[in-house]
Amino acid sequence: MIVVDTNVISYIFLPSQELTTTAQQIFRQDSNWAAPLLWRSEFRNVLALYMRRQQMSLAEAKIIMRDAEAMMTGFEHTIASATVISLVDSSSCSAYDCEFVALAQDLNVPLVTFDKKILAEFGSTAVSPSQFLSIH
């Protein structure tokens, strides 16, 4: 099991050439992805951006959201607010980002992320996709 952030989930469903290939490789290595419930709201924001840029229709967005939710069903977690706030206090990361870190720490698994700030501030918890793929 690994924790993935919304960007990793997004690249599975929203093609981006190299990054989609990387996300697919991660999924092939470990398809047991976990995320805090927050991923849903963040992913909806990504879909909203695509819709506003006329890169996706409402119907397409609904299908993609349905498929993403189906993939993550059973792997979504709530996070203790006190844990998130403690991580915020010890870093310059957002509370949103700290939810993913908190979940990874709680499950004692790596957080796979493209986010350079999370990687820099939580190097004992977070790994880049390339690091994850080189280990597995």
Phi, psi and omega per residue, in radians:
M1 nan 2.489 3.029
I2 -2.368 2.736 2.960
V3 -1.684 2.356 3.071
V4 -2.138 2.585 3.091
D5 -1.581 3.088 -3.033
T6 -1.084 -0.577 3.127
N7 -1.093 -0.729 3.141
V8 -1.122 -0.775 3.096
I9 -1.065 -0.751 -3.107
S10 -1.039 -0.728 -3.086
Y11 -1.167 -0.395 3.048
I12 -1.180 -0.695 -3.009
F13 -1.744 -0.319 -3.087
L14 -2.167 1.661 -3.014
P15 -0.917 2.329 3.133
S16 -2.525 0.777 3.109
Q17 0.868 -1.881 -3.037
E18 -1.037 -0.752 -3.073
L19 -1.207 -0.587 3.064
T20 -1.148 -0.756 3.105
T21 -1.044 -0.746 3.128
T22 -1.098 -0.816 3.137
A23 -1.070 -0.699 3.113
Q24 -1.136 -0.673 3.096
Q25 -1.124 -0.708 3.093
I26 -1.056 -0.792 -3.125
F27 -1.095 -0.669 3.103
R28 -1.160 -0.606 3.134
Q29 -1.284 -0.680 -3.138
D30 -2.679 1.821 -3.094
S31 -1.589 0.064 3.129
N32 -1.603 1.364 -3.068
W33 -1.609 2.388 3.062
A34 -2.104 2.658 3.103
A35 -2.748 2.678 3.010
P36 -1.224 2.729 3.136
L37 -0.942 -0.441 3.123
L38 -0.923 -0.505 -3.095
W39 -0.936 -0.608 -3.096
R40 -1.073 -0.821 -3.134
S41 -1.139 -0.739 3.119
E42 -1.116 -0.712 -3.138
F43 -1.166 -0.673 3.072
R44 -1.046 -0.666 3.099
N45 -1.121 -0.686 3.089
V46 -1.085 -0.806 3.124
L47 -1.091 -0.686 3.117
A48 -1.051 -0.723 3.114
L49 -1.079 -0.798 3.104
Y50 -1.065 -0.724 -3.141
M51 -1.151 -0.752 -3.119
R52 -1.169 -0.483 3.092
R53 -1.535 0.120 -3.136
Q54 1.075 0.507 3.118
Q55 -1.685 -0.051 -3.093
M56 -2.805 2.481 3.094
S57 -1.507 2.909 3.067
L58 -1.028 -0.776 -3.139
A59 -1.053 -0.759 3.118
E60 -1.109 -0.742 -3.141
A61 -1.068 -0.729 3.131
K62 -1.114 -0.707 3.128
I63 -1.154 -0.789 -3.137
I64 -1.107 -0.742 3.129
M65 -1.100 -0.755 3.123
R66 -1.047 -0.790 -3.123
D67 -1.145 -0.712 3.127
A68 -1.147 -0.759 3.105
E69 -1.079 -0.711 3.118
A70 -1.079 -0.733 -3.140
M71 -1.104 -0.660 -3.046
M72 -1.603 -0.102 -3.141
T73 -0.992 2.270 -3.125
G74 1.557 -0.135 -3.107
F75 -2.103 0.288 3.141
E76 -1.770 2.466 -3.040
H77 -2.330 2.617 2.963
T78 -1.611 2.636 -3.062
I79 -2.095 2.447 3.089
A80 -1.174 2.205 -3.115
S81 -1.025 -0.673 -3.120
A82 -1.070 -0.648 3.111
T83 -1.157 -0.773 3.138
V84 -1.088 -0.814 -3.116
I85 -1.091 -0.659 3.099
S86 -1.109 -0.705 3.104
L87 -1.180 -0.653 3.078
V88 -1.067 -0.752 -3.104
D89 -1.119 -0.522 -3.088
S90 -1.711 0.172 -3.119
S91 -2.577 -3.137 3.023
S92 -1.904 0.243 3.123
C93 -1.389 2.717 3.110
S94 -1.234 2.816 3.057
A95 -1.076 -0.604 3.099
Y96 -1.029 -0.879 3.142
D97 -1.105 -0.661 -3.110
C98 -1.178 -0.392 3.054
E99 -1.093 -0.733 3.133
F100 -1.176 -0.718 3.110
V101 -1.110 -0.797 -3.125
A102 -1.042 -0.742 3.134
L103 -1.117 -0.786 3.126
A104 -1.049 -0.754 3.126
Q105 -1.150 -0.713 3.138
D106 -1.110 -0.715 3.141
L107 -1.468 -0.159 -3.106
N108 1.008 0.818 3.098
V109 -2.326 2.843 3.126
P110 -1.287 2.633 2.952
L111 -1.707 2.072 3.101
V112 -1.671 2.117 -3.048
T113 -2.592 2.636 3.005
F114 -1.557 -0.176 -3.000
D115 -1.240 1.954 -3.082
K116 -1.114 -0.616 -3.133
K117 -1.167 -0.784 3.102
I118 -1.096 -0.766 3.136
L119 -1.041 -0.701 -3.129
A120 -1.241 -0.686 -3.028
E121 -1.573 -0.360 -3.098
F122 -2.288 0.883 -3.088
G123 -1.081 -0.358 3.108
S124 -1.457 -0.208 -3.124
T125 -1.997 -0.735 -3.018
A126 -1.672 2.493 3.040
V127 -2.301 2.584 3.073
S128 -1.299 2.773 3.066
P129 -0.964 -0.724 -3.134
S130 -1.138 -0.672 3.082
Q131 -1.108 -0.808 -3.131
F132 -1.029 -0.814 -3.096
L133 -1.179 -0.541 3.139
S134 -1.310 -0.452 3.132
I135 -1.413 -0.609 -3.057
H136 -1.775 nan nan
